[in-house]
Amino acid sequence: MVPETIRSLDVQVFDVPTDRPESDGTAEWDHTTVVVVHARSGDQVGLGWTYAAKATAEIISNVLTKTVVGRSIAAIEGCWQAMTDAVRNDGRAGVCASAISAMDVALWDLKAKSLGLPLIELFGPVRDAVPIYGSGGFTSYDDATLAGQLAGWVANGIPRVKMKIGRDAANDRHRVRVARGAIGNDAELFIDANGGYSRKQAVATAQLFADEANVRWFEEPVSSDDLEGLRLLRDRAPATIDIAAGEYGYTPGYFRRMLEAGAVDCLQADATRCGGYTGFLKAAAICEAHHLPLSAHCGPQLHAHVGCCVRPLRHVEYFHDHVRVDALLFDGVLKPVNGELKPDRSRPGHGLRLRHGDAKQFAV
């Protein structure tokens, strides 16, 4: 049987406002932009998406579509390589990588649907569900909002939660204590500075956070571009705290360099940025080669199936904004049970479908 070919692709952009103003250690925002791709072959339609700037859609329409149309729906690695070659002069990182990611997810969804398989079966599972951690706790939140959000996740069975820090180092110590008081002593507390600290600030506060609030995860204490600084933190932070980074990795080479530098205890990768499922699987292989765990950054619905199929996976980020956005735009959204997301094997592909009528109000 000769596989079908990719006949056409279309792209849409949606802007979804946040439920309140949000910020972290280095950025502020009031909406999430979602770029959605549909790949078509015969009667089958594959869905992919990324959370990225509107310019991502232009890369898809003007550069990537002509690169993959006419190729076999089975030849995803070839499509991926062709897309990375096509953006050479435009810069592979950033919006180009996000565009490739959305395309790649759509192609995998299309292939799985053509075979009548959920992605977990197509990739090959090593587990039936992925552990998650609740993520939000923005620096724009007051104490009551911070405490309520984190405590709500724990009450719903999610045993680990993450908050943002890094905007006001003096106030961060207070906010971390508020968070620990809200979630009790049994839940794990993670913090994320988004590169907002200097090296010396991060070293000093890591010890305080460990002593006062039993913080177990310190994400991007310094810029993820500062591999020496991350290694310094990894060497000097308390042994109970893991240093994490990698969410801005767009290529396998980025992840290799980060791990070879000894910069992190746990690598993060984001399939909406690192080249879709194909890129995520490559990142997982690099982690396995370095005997280090992998954590999926954001996009919990997108990572549920593939996360079940990579051995080094530690957990998936259940990010407040993407949880909201996905519920507003898509059918088939998975709900956490006992701190895990379990793929629905009765639905082919990743199981999500765009609700065109509901999404229309957010269309750009």
Phi, psi and omega per residue, in radians:
M1 nan 2.173 3.139
V2 -1.446 2.192 -3.138
P3 -1.058 2.610 3.038
E4 -1.136 2.831 3.068
T5 -1.843 2.786 3.075
I6 -1.297 2.042 -3.024
R7 -1.581 -0.684 -3.088
S8 -2.828 2.840 3.057
L9 -2.431 2.558 2.999
D10 -2.381 2.736 -3.038
V11 -2.331 2.489 3.094
Q12 -2.334 2.699 3.139
V13 -2.188 2.361 3.129
F14 -2.273 2.409 3.033
D15 -1.957 2.039 -3.117
V16 -1.945 2.040 3.131
P17 -1.104 2.578 3.013
T18 -1.248 2.842 3.141
D19 -1.372 -0.236 3.027
R20 -2.888 2.875 3.133
P21 -1.012 2.472 -3.095
E22 -2.301 2.632 3.082
S23 -2.739 2.794 3.009
D24 -2.216 -2.652 -3.085
G25 -1.228 -0.380 -3.030
T26 -2.428 0.025 -3.080
A27 -2.559 2.767 3.040
E28 -2.302 2.584 3.141
W29 -2.717 2.777 3.126
D30 -2.317 0.161 3.096
H31 -2.780 2.841 3.030
T32 -2.092 2.212 3.086
T33 -1.654 2.268 -3.120
V34 -2.099 2.192 3.093
V35 -1.849 2.086 -3.018
V36 -1.966 2.332 3.134
V37 -2.072 2.393 2.952
H38 -2.049 2.194 3.087
A39 -1.887 2.304 -3.006
R40 -2.105 2.446 3.036
S41 -2.626 1.951 -3.069
G42 1.059 -2.239 3.132
D43 -1.551 -0.068 -3.076
Q44 -1.651 2.512 3.117
V45 -2.303 2.187 3.089
G46 -1.754 2.479 -3.103
L47 -1.974 2.274 3.014
G48 -2.370 2.761 3.120
W49 -2.761 2.832 3.042
T50 -2.544 2.767 3.068
Y51 -1.802 1.683 -2.998
A52 -2.737 3.059 -3.073
A53 -1.172 2.749 3.130
K54 -0.973 -0.535 3.138
A55 -1.030 -0.416 3.091
T56 -1.004 -0.678 -3.127
A57 -1.130 -0.606 3.129
E58 -1.185 -0.653 3.068
I59 -1.092 -0.745 3.133
I60 -1.088 -0.856 -3.071
S61 -1.199 -0.738 -2.961
N62 -1.639 -0.350 -3.044
V63 -2.121 -0.877 -2.929
L64 -1.453 -0.611 -3.058
T65 -1.004 -0.856 -3.121
K66 -1.167 -0.308 3.138
T67 -1.314 -0.531 -3.035
V68 -1.929 -0.396 -3.135
V69 -1.058 2.311 -3.114
G70 1.681 -0.222 3.096
R71 -1.436 2.788 3.106
S72 -1.160 2.455 3.091
I73 -1.197 -0.239 3.108
A74 -1.467 -0.292 -2.973
A75 -1.661 1.016 -3.021
I76 -1.229 -0.696 3.098
E77 -1.062 -0.714 3.087
G78 -1.113 -0.710 3.064
C79 -1.068 -0.767 -3.109
W80 -1.076 -0.804 3.131
Q81 -1.131 -0.699 3.133
A82 -1.126 -0.670 3.126
M83 -1.188 -0.713 3.118
T84 -1.146 -0.613 3.070
D85 -1.169 -0.653 -3.049
A86 -1.164 -0.457 -3.092
V87 -1.737 0.241 -3.087
R88 -0.900 -0.835 -3.076
N89 -1.468 -0.140 3.111
D90 -1.669 -0.187 -3.091
G91 1.651 1.966 -2.998
R92 -1.234 -0.576 -3.093
A93 -1.317 3.009 3.064
G94 1.244 -2.293 -3.011
V95 -1.112 -0.547 3.127
C96 -1.162 -0.766 3.107
A97 -1.130 -0.669 3.096
S98 -1.132 -0.677 3.099
A99 -1.110 -0.792 3.094
I100 -1.067 -0.660 -3.127
S101 -1.082 -0.854 3.135
A102 -1.079 -0.727 3.114
M103 -1.097 -0.798 -3.097
D104 -1.090 -0.751 3.108
V105 -1.066 -0.751 3.122
A106 -1.083 -0.679 -3.120
L107 -1.213 -0.688 3.079
W108 -1.150 -0.709 3.109
D109 -1.096 -0.708 3.112
L110 -1.113 -0.792 -3.138
K111 -1.084 -0.790 -3.136
A112 -1.078 -0.729 3.129
K113 -1.142 -0.654 3.137
S114 -1.127 -0.447 3.122
L115 -1.675 -0.101 -3.113
G116 1.222 0.523 -3.070
L117 -2.086 2.525 2.897
P118 -1.244 2.686 -3.094
L119 -1.057 -0.584 -3.138
I120 -1.020 -0.607 3.124
E121 -1.403 -0.590 3.121
L122 -1.178 -0.757 3.126
F123 -1.296 -0.602 -3.109
G124 1.717 1.830 -3.011
P125 -1.361 2.583 2.919
V126 -1.980 -0.152 3.061
R127 -2.665 2.845 -3.091
D128 -1.643 -0.270 -3.104
A129 -2.667 2.795 3.126
V130 -1.955 2.333 3.020
P131 -1.173 2.570 3.127
I132 -2.215 2.821 2.938
Y133 -2.259 2.408 3.089
G134 -1.205 2.357 -3.017
S135 -2.369 2.222 3.131
G136 3.079 -1.965 3.069
G137 0.942 0.799 -2.997
F138 -1.119 2.677 -3.116
T139 -1.156 -0.295 3.082
S140 -1.386 -0.184 -3.127
Y141 -1.340 2.481 2.942
D142 -1.359 3.038 -3.042
D143 -1.052 -0.702 -3.088
A144 -1.158 -0.722 3.127
T145 -1.166 -0.768 3.104
L146 -1.005 -0.894 -3.093
A147 -1.115 -0.726 -3.104
G148 -1.136 -0.734 -3.128
Q149 -1.134 -0.871 -3.085
L150 -1.161 -0.748 3.131
A151 -1.133 -0.579 3.114
G152 -1.104 -0.725 3.101
W153 -1.092 -0.788 -3.125
V154 -1.106 -0.726 3.118
A155 -1.090 -0.479 3.132
N156 -1.561 0.180 3.010
G157 1.668 0.134 3.093
I158 -1.605 1.968 -2.954
P159 -1.521 0.154 3.133
R160 -2.587 2.415 -3.073
V161 -2.449 2.696 -3.106
K162 -2.247 2.497 3.113
M163 -2.217 2.781 3.104
K164 -1.592 2.490 3.022
I165 -2.408 -3.020 2.973
G166 1.821 -0.182 3.139
R167 -1.495 -0.585 -3.111
D168 -2.509 1.680 -3.023
A169 -1.028 -0.640 -3.130
A170 -1.150 -0.694 -3.126
N171 -1.403 -0.372 -3.129
D172 -1.029 -0.672 -3.130
R173 -1.062 -0.724 3.093
H174 -1.148 -0.795 -3.084
R175 -1.130 -0.646 3.115
V176 -1.145 -0.675 3.079
R177 -1.129 -0.699 3.082
V178 -1.031 -0.772 -3.127
A179 -1.090 -0.812 3.137
R180 -1.087 -0.697 3.104
G181 -1.104 -0.578 -3.098
A182 -1.305 -0.608 -3.022
I183 -1.711 -0.104 -3.125
G184 1.404 -3.050 -3.021
N185 -1.599 -0.263 -3.032
D186 -1.521 -0.554 -3.119
A187 -1.307 2.579 3.069
E188 -1.395 2.451 3.121
L189 -2.001 2.161 3.096
F190 -1.920 2.630 3.062
I191 -2.282 2.642 -3.086
D192 -2.427 2.005 -3.119
A193 -1.614 -0.147 -3.107
N194 0.856 0.684 3.101
G195 1.269 0.351 -3.040
G196 -1.450 -0.159 -3.098
Y197 -1.818 2.713 2.902
S198 -1.399 2.945 -3.135
R199 -1.028 -0.836 -3.084
K200 -1.170 -0.685 3.062
Q201 -1.024 -0.791 -3.060
A202 -1.161 -0.726 3.121
V203 -1.080 -0.797 -3.103
A204 -1.151 -0.764 -3.064
T205 -1.311 -0.484 3.113
A206 -1.015 -0.753 3.123
Q207 -1.151 -0.727 3.121
L208 -1.093 -0.807 -3.112
F209 -1.104 -0.645 3.117
A210 -1.181 -0.769 -3.086
D211 -1.231 -0.719 -2.993
E212 -1.600 -0.443 -3.022
A213 -2.396 0.115 3.126
N214 0.901 0.809 3.068
V215 -1.180 2.362 -3.044
R216 -1.955 -0.153 -3.011
W217 -2.566 2.184 -3.141
F218 -2.156 1.830 -3.060
E219 -1.668 2.311 3.140
E220 0.737 1.024 3.071
P221 -1.062 -0.590 2.990
V222 -2.212 3.064 -3.127
S223 -0.938 2.441 3.100
S224 -1.181 -0.234 3.045
D225 -1.380 -0.273 -3.103
D226 -1.626 1.371 -3.100
L227 -1.138 -0.617 3.087
E228 -1.137 -0.695 3.122
G229 -1.157 -0.718 3.087
L230 -1.097 -0.726 3.109
R231 -1.116 -0.677 3.082
L232 -1.029 -0.796 3.131
L233 -1.125 -0.718 -3.131
R234 -1.088 -0.646 -3.129
D235 -1.311 -0.567 -2.976
R236 -1.848 -0.268 3.117
A237 -1.227 2.730 3.072
P238 -0.962 2.585 -3.084
A239 -1.092 -0.357 -3.123
T240 -1.399 -0.166 -3.118
I241 -1.851 2.229 3.036
D242 -1.600 2.371 3.056
I243 -1.633 2.268 -3.065
A244 -2.288 2.569 3.054
A245 -2.957 3.009 3.076
G246 2.239 -0.086 -3.075
E247 -1.087 -0.381 3.124
Y248 -1.699 0.365 3.068
G249 -1.410 2.211 -3.121
Y250 -1.922 -0.274 -3.050
T251 -2.391 2.730 3.056
P252 -1.003 -0.601 3.134
G253 -1.082 -0.631 3.089
Y254 -1.041 -0.845 -3.109
F255 -1.143 -0.683 3.122
R256 -1.074 -0.789 -3.118
R257 -1.122 -0.673 -3.140
M258 -1.132 -0.721 -3.122
L259 -1.319 -0.637 3.099
E260 -1.138 -0.478 3.101
A261 -1.372 -0.116 -3.090
G262 1.133 0.568 -2.966
A263 -1.424 -0.379 -3.013
V264 -2.412 2.676 2.965
D265 -1.514 -0.468 3.111
C266 -2.482 2.208 3.114
L267 -1.468 2.471 2.993
Q268 -1.870 2.479 3.022
A269 -2.452 2.592 -3.058
D270 -2.227 1.972 -3.097
A271 -1.147 -0.261 3.053
T272 -1.440 -0.068 -3.135
R273 -2.207 -0.595 -2.929
C274 -1.607 0.270 3.119
G275 1.824 0.501 3.068
G276 1.235 -2.710 -3.141
Y277 -1.136 -0.632 3.126
T278 -1.066 -0.815 3.114
G279 -1.167 -0.644 3.136
F280 -1.131 -0.727 3.105
L281 -1.105 -0.616 3.078
K282 -1.170 -0.727 3.096
A283 -1.077 -0.697 3.115
A284 -1.098 -0.691 3.124
A285 -1.132 -0.664 3.109
I286 -1.140 -0.717 3.083
C287 -1.071 -0.777 -3.117
E288 -1.097 -0.666 3.125
A289 -1.148 -0.488 -3.136
H290 -1.740 0.077 3.103
H291 1.002 0.755 3.113
L292 -2.229 2.635 3.138
P293 -1.369 2.849 -3.134
L294 -2.172 2.388 3.040
S295 -2.109 2.336 3.141
A296 -1.445 2.187 -3.117
H297 -1.498 2.129 3.028
C298 0.942 -2.897 3.108
G299 0.830 0.961 -3.022
P300 -1.058 -0.644 -3.135
Q301 -1.180 -0.653 -3.116
L302 -1.223 -0.528 -3.062
H303 -1.618 -0.107 -3.006
A304 -1.072 -0.855 -3.091
H305 -1.225 -0.897 -3.071
V306 -1.163 -0.545 3.104
G307 -1.121 -0.491 3.084
C308 -1.274 -0.169 -2.950
C309 -2.032 0.166 3.096
V310 -2.180 2.222 -3.042
R311 -1.100 -0.709 -3.050
P312 -1.269 -0.077 -3.017
L313 -1.071 2.309 3.097
R314 -1.731 -0.829 3.100
H315 -2.939 3.025 3.132
V316 -2.113 2.416 -3.133
E317 -1.371 2.107 3.103
Y318 -1.657 1.378 -2.939
F319 -1.410 2.264 -3.034
H320 -0.888 -0.862 -3.079
D321 -1.115 -0.789 -3.086
H322 -1.271 -0.529 3.029
V323 -1.075 -0.786 3.117
R324 -1.114 -0.869 -3.062
V325 -1.087 -0.811 -3.099
D326 -1.098 -0.661 3.125
A327 -1.190 -0.531 3.132
L328 -1.349 -0.527 -3.002
L329 -1.797 -0.504 -2.916
F330 -2.108 2.602 2.865
D331 -1.584 2.685 3.084
G332 1.558 0.228 -3.101
V333 -1.163 2.292 -3.132
L334 -1.404 2.502 3.105
K335 -1.846 2.463 3.121
P336 -1.164 2.461 3.022
V337 -2.336 2.082 3.139
N338 0.939 0.708 3.077
G339 1.297 0.373 3.140
E340 -2.384 2.741 2.916
L341 -1.932 2.224 -3.118
K342 -2.004 2.042 -3.132
P343 -0.990 2.532 3.082
D344 -1.527 1.839 -3.059
R345 -1.350 -0.090 3.106
S346 -1.454 -0.165 -3.116
R347 -1.935 2.261 3.130
P348 -1.219 2.775 -3.118
G349 1.202 -2.590 3.083
H350 -1.456 -0.116 3.006
G351 1.572 -0.042 -3.114
L352 -1.749 2.585 3.087
R353 -2.374 2.433 3.087
L354 -1.249 2.270 3.018
R355 -1.543 1.627 -2.995
H356 -1.012 -0.723 -3.118
G357 -1.108 -0.771 3.139
D358 -1.272 -0.583 -3.095
A359 -1.278 -0.407 -3.038
K360 -0.965 -0.631 -3.101
Q361 -1.138 -0.357 -3.122
F362 -1.767 0.038 -3.046
A363 -1.145 2.435 3.078
V364 -1.578 nan nan
